[in-house]
Amino acid sequence: MVNAISAIADDRPGVLRDITKIVAEEKGNINYTQQFILDRGEHKGKAHIYMEIGNTDKIDSIIEKIKADPKVIKADKSPRFNEVYGKRVIIFGGGAQVSEVAKGAISEADRHNIRGEKISVDTLPIVGEKSLAEAVRAVKRLHRAKVLVLAGALLGGEITKAVRELKKEGVWVISLKNVGSAYKQADLVVSDPTLAGVLAVMTISNRAQFDIKEAKGKQL
């Protein structure tokens, strides 16, 4: 079983080291972690540390030991990101197409989420070959990102290479039909942007009657 903890601590060297040492002493395995400096609220300037920990049934002991560290202000058990936000649909591109893809994805995600699934939709209106290629390559570093939708009029060059690299990381790629070579690397090409958003959600849903593997390489 995987549990999550959330802690607020002083922003100083050694804090993360000391917390991970406590987790290791209780035989816990850190499956995911993130740390950032808060820029708002009563703990502005402090470090927020979030961890998902498996391989141990001593999560309560871990939290108590972390609380005992004088550098730690507070520490609590937290819902895992997957339980709160679920799988992620990522949408990149520019113009009205992005909003149409998002509309389809959000509408379909709503249908699934009210039935108990957790699927979230992230959009980034972005243009320019270099910027878009960098964004595509960064998707592999996004926690819980399962499918990328490319919604742009001209996608090629470095973007095509980035899509090819991303697919090797196990992320599904759906593209609108566009000028350029990027769409040729996609797992699925869709002409209608709203449908592309719908199919992106169905691709990662546990309940949808759609298998992108069967449609792979097709143009809809």
C-alpha positions as CSV (number, residue, x, y, z in Angstrom):
1,M,0.0,0.0,0.0
2,V,1.2,3.5,-0.9
3,N,0.6,6.4,1.6
4,A,1.4,10.0,1.2
5,I,2.7,12.6,3.6
6,S,2.8,16.4,3.4
7,A,5.2,18.4,5.5
8,I,6.1,22.1,6.0
9,A,9.7,22.7,7.1
10,D,12.4,25.3,7.2
11,D,14.1,26.1,3.9
12,R,17.6,25.0,4.8
13,P,20.2,22.4,3.8
14,G,19.7,18.9,5.1
15,V,15.9,18.9,5.7
16,L,15.1,16.5,2.8
17,R,18.0,14.3,3.7
18,D,16.8,13.9,7.3
19,I,13.3,13.1,6.3
20,T,14.3,10.5,3.7
21,K,16.6,9.0,6.4
22,I,13.5,8.5,8.6
23,V,11.6,6.9,5.8
24,A,14.5,4.5,5.1
25,E,14.8,3.6,8.7
26,E,11.2,2.4,8.7
27,K,11.9,0.4,5.5
28,G,9.8,2.7,3.4
29,N,10.3,3.2,-0.3
30,I,9.7,6.7,-1.7
31,N,7.8,6.3,-5.0
32,Y,7.4,10.0,-5.7
33,T,8.5,13.2,-4.0
34,Q,8.4,16.9,-4.7
35,Q,9.6,20.0,-2.8
36,F,9.1,23.6,-3.4
37,I,9.3,26.9,-1.5
38,L,5.9,28.4,-0.6
39,D,5.3,31.9,-2.0
40,R,2.0,32.6,-0.2
41,G,0.1,32.1,3.0
42,E,1.2,31.9,6.6
43,H,4.2,29.6,5.7
44,K,5.5,31.8,2.9
45,G,9.2,31.1,2.5
46,K,9.1,27.7,4.0
47,A,9.6,24.4,2.2
48,H,6.7,22.2,1.3
49,I,7.6,18.5,1.0
50,Y,5.2,15.9,-0.4
51,M,6.1,12.2,-0.6
52,E,4.3,9.0,-1.7
53,I,5.7,6.1,0.3
54,G,5.2,2.4,-0.2
55,N,6.7,-0.8,1.2
56,T,5.9,0.0,4.9
57,D,3.0,-0.2,7.3
58,K,4.6,2.3,9.6
59,I,3.5,5.5,8.1
60,D,2.1,6.8,11.4
61,S,5.5,6.2,13.0
62,I,7.3,7.9,10.1
63,I,5.0,11.0,10.5
64,E,5.6,11.2,14.3
65,K,9.4,11.0,13.8
66,I,9.3,13.7,11.1
67,K,7.2,15.9,13.4
68,A,9.9,15.5,16.1
69,D,12.5,17.1,13.9
70,P,13.0,20.7,15.0
71,K,13.3,21.9,11.4
72,V,9.8,20.6,10.6
73,I,6.9,22.9,11.4
74,K,4.1,20.4,10.6
75,A,3.6,17.0,9.0
76,D,0.5,15.0,8.2
77,K,-0.8,12.1,6.2
78,S,-2.2,13.3,2.9
79,P,-4.3,11.9,0.0
80,R,-2.2,10.8,-2.9
81,F,-2.3,12.9,-6.0
82,N,-3.7,10.0,-7.9
83,E,-6.6,9.9,-5.5
84,V,-7.3,13.6,-5.9
85,Y,-6.4,14.5,-9.5
86,G,-6.1,11.0,-11.1
87,K,-4.6,10.5,-14.5
88,R,-3.7,13.5,-16.6
89,V,-4.6,14.5,-20.1
90,I,-2.1,17.1,-21.5
91,I,-3.1,19.4,-24.4
92,F,-0.6,21.6,-26.2
93,G,-1.0,23.9,-29.2
94,G,-2.3,27.3,-30.2
95,G,-5.4,29.1,-31.3
96,A,-9.0,28.0,-31.1
97,Q,-8.2,24.3,-31.5
98,V,-6.7,24.1,-28.0
99,S,-10.0,25.3,-26.5
100,E,-12.0,22.9,-28.6
101,V,-9.9,19.9,-27.6
102,A,-10.1,21.0,-24.0
103,K,-13.9,21.3,-24.2
104,G,-14.2,17.7,-25.5
105,A,-11.7,16.4,-22.9
106,I,-13.4,18.2,-19.9
107,S,-16.9,17.2,-21.0
108,E,-15.8,13.5,-21.3
109,A,-13.8,13.6,-18.0
110,D,-16.8,15.0,-16.2
111,R,-18.8,11.9,-17.3
112,H,-16.2,9.6,-16.0
113,N,-15.4,11.5,-12.8
114,I,-19.0,11.7,-11.6
115,R,-18.9,7.9,-11.7
116,G,-15.9,7.6,-9.5
117,E,-12.9,7.9,-11.8
118,K,-10.3,10.6,-11.5
119,I,-9.1,12.2,-14.7
120,S,-7.8,15.8,-14.9
121,V,-7.1,18.0,-18.0
122,D,-4.1,20.3,-18.3
123,T,-3.8,22.8,-21.2
124,L,-0.9,24.9,-22.4
125,P,-1.6,27.3,-25.3
126,I,1.9,27.6,-26.8
127,V,3.3,28.3,-30.3
128,G,6.8,28.1,-31.8
129,E,8.8,25.1,-32.8
130,K,11.4,25.4,-30.0
131,S,8.9,26.1,-27.2
132,L,6.5,23.4,-28.2
133,A,9.3,20.8,-28.7
134,E,10.6,21.6,-25.2
135,A,7.1,21.3,-23.8
136,V,6.5,17.9,-25.4
137,R,9.8,16.6,-24.1
138,A,8.9,17.8,-20.6
139,V,5.7,15.7,-20.5
140,K,7.7,12.6,-19.5
141,R,8.6,14.4,-16.3
142,L,5.0,15.2,-15.4
143,H,3.6,13.0,-12.7
144,R,0.6,10.9,-13.9
145,A,0.6,12.3,-17.4
146,K,-0.8,9.5,-19.6
147,V,-1.8,11.1,-23.0
148,L,-0.8,14.2,-24.9
149,V,-3.0,15.9,-27.5
150,L,-1.3,18.1,-30.1
151,A,-3.6,20.8,-31.4
152,G,-1.8,23.1,-33.8
153,A,-1.8,24.2,-37.4
154,L,1.9,23.7,-38.1
155,L,3.9,21.0,-36.2
156,G,7.1,19.6,-37.5
157,G,10.9,19.6,-37.2
158,E,12.0,19.4,-33.6
159,I,8.4,18.8,-32.5
160,T,8.3,15.6,-34.6
161,K,11.5,14.4,-32.9
162,A,10.1,15.3,-29.5
163,V,6.9,13.3,-30.1
164,R,9.0,10.3,-31.2
165,E,11.0,10.5,-28.0
166,L,7.9,10.9,-25.8
167,K,6.2,7.8,-27.2
168,K,9.2,5.7,-26.1
169,E,8.4,6.8,-22.6
170,G,4.9,5.2,-22.8
171,V,2.8,8.3,-23.2
172,W,0.1,8.1,-25.8
173,V,0.0,10.9,-28.4
174,I,-3.1,12.0,-30.3
175,S,-2.8,14.7,-32.9
176,L,-5.1,16.8,-35.0
177,K,-4.4,16.6,-38.7
178,N,-2.1,19.5,-39.5
179,V,0.6,20.8,-41.7
180,G,4.0,19.3,-40.9
181,S,5.3,15.8,-40.0
182,A,4.5,15.6,-36.3
183,Y,1.0,14.1,-36.7
184,K,2.6,11.2,-38.6
185,Q,4.3,10.1,-35.4
186,A,1.1,10.2,-33.3
187,D,-0.7,7.0,-32.2
188,L,-4.0,8.4,-33.5
189,V,-4.8,11.3,-35.8
190,V,-8.2,13.0,-35.4
191,S,-9.7,15.7,-37.7
192,D,-12.3,17.0,-35.2
193,P,-10.7,18.8,-32.2
194,T,-13.6,18.1,-29.8
195,L,-13.5,14.4,-30.7
196,A,-9.8,14.4,-30.1
197,G,-10.4,15.6,-26.5
198,V,-13.1,13.0,-25.9
199,L,-10.9,10.2,-27.2
200,A,-7.9,11.3,-25.1
201,V,-10.0,10.8,-22.0
202,M,-11.4,7.5,-23.2
203,T,-7.8,6.3,-23.9
204,I,-6.8,6.5,-20.3
205,S,-10.2,5.7,-18.7
206,N,-10.6,2.3,-17.0
207,R,-14.3,2.2,-18.0
208,A,-14.4,3.5,-21.6
209,Q,-15.2,1.1,-24.4
210,F,-12.3,2.4,-26.5
211,D,-8.9,0.8,-27.1
212,I,-6.4,3.1,-28.8
213,K,-4.2,0.1,-29.6
214,E,-6.9,-1.1,-32.0
215,A,-7.1,2.4,-33.6
216,K,-3.4,3.0,-33.6
217,G,-2.1,4.5,-36.8
218,K,-5.6,5.4,-38.1
219,Q,-7.0,8.8,-39.0
220,L,-10.5,9.6,-37.8
